[in-house]
Amino acid sequence: MANTYQIFLISDSTGETLDRIFLSLKAQFKNIDYKVNSYSFTRTENQIHKILDLATKEKNSIILYTIVDNNLAKFLANTCDKKKIPCFGVLGSLILNFSKLFNQKASHEPSGQHALNDEYYDRIEAIQFTMNHDDGNLLNDVEKSDIILLGVSRTSKTPTSIYLANKGFKTANIPLVNKNSIPKNLKENPQNFCIIGLTTEAERLADVRKNRINSLKDKKNQDYTNLNKIKKEVEEAKNTFKKYKWPTIDVTRKSVEETAASIIKIYEIFSNKKNG
């Protein structure tokens, strides 16, 4: 454990931004041992003193921070410099550069991204809508969706929908169980809605379903994990997407974030066509 890096993530807000940045950062380096120490809502010099006291007791400490208050950020950087602890501000230079570009002083307000504005309430509404329309529920008003996801079981429909909802998109997801799974109005007007099919490799899907069955300790549903039947399911789903000319995304090797990014691009193209 001597070579384990102690990563101290210090934020003046919830720490979500810093967590995501560190996730992206650590993905670039393999075979590194580290332990994350997260500190949110850090807004006083006294709080910083206590954190750095802990950091100095550890070997291989590294500080990453998002603090928008200039004086507090300088205090942290200067104290780390004195203690010879590597310290990196994530937002500081960005805020300064954008301030110059916009010719406007930044507010330097912690948690500014969480303001209770229209965008915030729209996002909450999208999350509520998405949760209510998960797994084929409330199909009677599915046309109110921004995005509709279709796919056979275990193609990441729910986590992708929730991710999109957090981005402000009202998302419904519908499992393809049989030919009657898709609501009539979607089939009659296939291009009037932003409908996207999610598909995956049958072998990979079989593994995912087996793990799901094992976790539930359900040994009865053999068809659910039968590779030949899964291949047929996947092929029928692809044929359905092709029939109605719905765009498809293969999620086999994609993270939820990557899938969602592709979906948002498709939605933007759909919206431009619809409004153009």
ZILINJO-V446004 format. One record per backbone hydrogen bond with DSSP energy under -0.5 kcal/mol. CO is the residue of the C=O (numbers start at 0). NH is the residue of the N-H. If there is no record, write none. Layout:
CO & NH
CO & NH
This chain:
0 & 3
4 & 6
4 & 34
5 & 7
5 & 61
6 & 8
6 & 36
7 & 9
7 & 63
8 & 10
8 & 38
9 & 65
10 & 41
12 & 40
14 & 18
15 & 19
16 & 20
17 & 21
18 & 22
19 & 23
20 & 24
21 & 25
22 & 26
24 & 27
25 & 28
32 & 4
34 & 6
35 & 37
36 & 8
38 & 10
40 & 42
43 & 47
44 & 48
45 & 49
46 & 50
47 & 51
48 & 52
49 & 53
50 & 54
51 & 55
52 & 56
53 & 56
53 & 57
54 & 57
59 & 5
60 & 85
61 & 7
62 & 87
63 & 9
64 & 89
65 & 11
67 & 69
68 & 72
69 & 73
70 & 74
71 & 75
72 & 76
73 & 77
74 & 78
75 & 79
76 & 80
77 & 81
78 & 82
79 & 83
79 & 84
80 & 83
83 & 85
85 & 62
87 & 64
90 & 94
91 & 95
92 & 96
93 & 97
94 & 98
95 & 99
96 & 100
97 & 101
98 & 102
98 & 103
107 & 109
108 & 111
110 & 113
111 & 114
114 & 116
116 & 120
117 & 121
118 & 122
119 & 123
120 & 124
121 & 125
122 & 126
123 & 127
124 & 128
125 & 129
126 & 130
127 & 131
128 & 132
130 & 133
132 & 135
132 & 172
133 & 136
137 & 140
138 & 141
140 & 143
141 & 144
146 & 171
147 & 195
148 & 173
149 & 197
150 & 175
151 & 154
155 & 159
156 & 160
157 & 161
158 & 162
159 & 163
160 & 164
161 & 165
162 & 166
163 & 166
163 & 168
164 & 167
167 & 169
168 & 170
169 & 145
169 & 146
171 & 148
172 & 135
173 & 150
174 & 176
177 & 180
182 & 185
182 & 186
183 & 187
184 & 188
186 & 189
188 & 191
192 & 194
193 & 147
194 & 246
195 & 149
196 & 198
196 & 248
198 & 250
200 & 204
201 & 205
202 & 206
203 & 207
204 & 208
205 & 209
206 & 210
207 & 211
208 & 212
209 & 213
210 & 214
211 & 215
212 & 216
212 & 217
216 & 218
219 & 221
221 & 224
221 & 225
222 & 225
225 & 229
226 & 230
227 & 231
228 & 232
229 & 233
230 & 234
231 & 235
232 & 236
233 & 237
234 & 238
235 & 239
236 & 240
237 & 241
238 & 242
239 & 243
240 & 245
241 & 244
246 & 196
248 & 198
248 & 250
250 & 253
254 & 258
255 & 259
256 & 260
257 & 261
258 & 262
259 & 263
260 & 264
261 & 265
262 & 266
263 & 267
264 & 268
265 & 269
266 & 270
267 & 271
268 & 272
269 & 273
270 & 274
271 & 275
